[in-house]
Amino acid sequence: MKAMTFTETSPERGDLLIDDDAWALEPKYDGVRCMVSIEDGRVELHNRNGAPLSAASTNAHRSSIAASFTGFNGTWVFDGELLEDGTLIVFDLPHFSILGVLPQASRPFTERRMLLESVAEIRGWGDPHTNVRLATHVTGSDKRFLFNT
């Protein structure tokens, strides 16, 4: 499974997207792109192209991140950014398949985000002391405020 990538746009188009209610805004985190794949209880960390993470900076945090994803049944792929301090900021759930539920990849981002928020709440990823956190996600007029900060 490949990750979605960011596409640059012109400042004018960016202004239109910020004011468009059909779009959300998330901050860019300065880290290493990290996808977490879980299949049959086995947790793997890899880059957006599917290759294992190999940067020395990620090796120190690999086992603690993997431990945060134990206990999942089925097949899951989380997309995020691994920060230097070992925190994984998760911003998408591009795939899941569990107990006959249809794969997630074909669902709109808004549905994937709702499921991701539910998973984060159940797993306690909102706690500032955990090493996995949900990315900030803003809509409406809050986008302009976030963009200007």
N, C-alpha and C positions, 0 to 999 in steps of 0.2 A: 504494500500500500504506500503510495507516494503522498507527501504532504502538499497542501496548497501553499503557494508562495505569494509574497507581497509583490504587487505591481505598482511602480511609481506612476504618478499622474501630475498634471500641470497644477499650479496653484489655483487657477480659476476653477478647474474641475474639482479639486479638493474642497474648495469653498462650497460648491454645489452639493457635494456628498455630505459634508458636515451638516448642512441645513436640511438634508433629505431624511425624512423619518424612516425610510426603508433601510438605512444604513446605520450601523453601530460603530463605535470607535473604541479601540483598545490601545494602550500605550505600547511602544516598542521597548522590549526588555533587552538589555545588553548582556547576552550570554551565548551559549551554544545551543543550537536547535536540537531538541531531544524528543524523539518519539519513543513511547513506552508501549511495547507489544506484549500482550498476555495471551497465552494459548495453553489450555490444559494445565493452568497453574504455573507455567514457566514464564518468567518475566525477563524480557530483553530490552536493552536500551540501544537505539540506533539513530542515525541521522536521517534527514528527510529523503535520502535516496535508498534507504534500507540497509546501509552498511553499519556494522557495529561502531559505536562511538569509540574513538581511539585517542582523542586528545588527552594528554597527561592530566590536564586540569579536571577532567571528568572522572578519571579512575578513582580518585579519593572518595567520591560521592556515590559511585555506582551501587554499592551494596545497600546503603541507607535509602537511596531512592527506590531500588528494587523492593526493599522490605516494605515500603509504603504501599505497594501494589499487591501484596500477598492477599489471598483469600477471594480473589475474583474467580468466578466460574465462567466458562465459555471463552469467547475470543473478543479481545478488546484492543483498541489502538488509541492511545492518548497522544496529543501533539502539544509540545510545550517548549520552554526555553530554560535550560539549566544554567543558573547563575553561578558566579565564581564562589559564592559562600555555600554552595551545595543545595540551594533552594530551587525546586522545579516549579516554574510558573506554567500551569496547564491552561491552554486557551481553546482547545478543540477536542472533540471526540469523534474523529472521522469514521470510526468503525466499531461496531459491537455486534455480536451474534450470541444469543443465549436462549436456551430452552425454546427453540423454534421461532423466536422473534426475528423478523426480517433484518438483514444487515442495515446498519446505520448509514453507510456511505452515501446512499442515494437520497437521504433526507435533507431538507433545507437546513442551513446553519442555525436558524432560530430553534428548530426542534432539537438539533444536536446540543446546542447551548443549554436548553432547558434540562436535558438529561444530564449533561455535565454538571450543572448546578446541583441537581439532586444527588448525584454521586458524591460531589464535594461535601455536601451537607452531611450525608450519611457517614462519610469517612473522616469528618472533622477537619477538612482542609481549609476551613476558614480561620482556624486557630493560628495566631501569629507565631506559635512555637513549633508548628509542624514544618517539615522540609518540603511539603508539596502544598501549593496554594493555587487558587483559581485566579486567572488573570482578571484585572479590572475591565469591566465591560460597561460602556455607557451609551445611552440612547437619548433622543430628544435634545433639549437645550443644554443638557450637561455636556454634550459633545463639544460645543463651542468653548466651554470653560476648560475642559481637559486639554483641548487643542492649544489654547492660549497659555497654559501653565508650563 
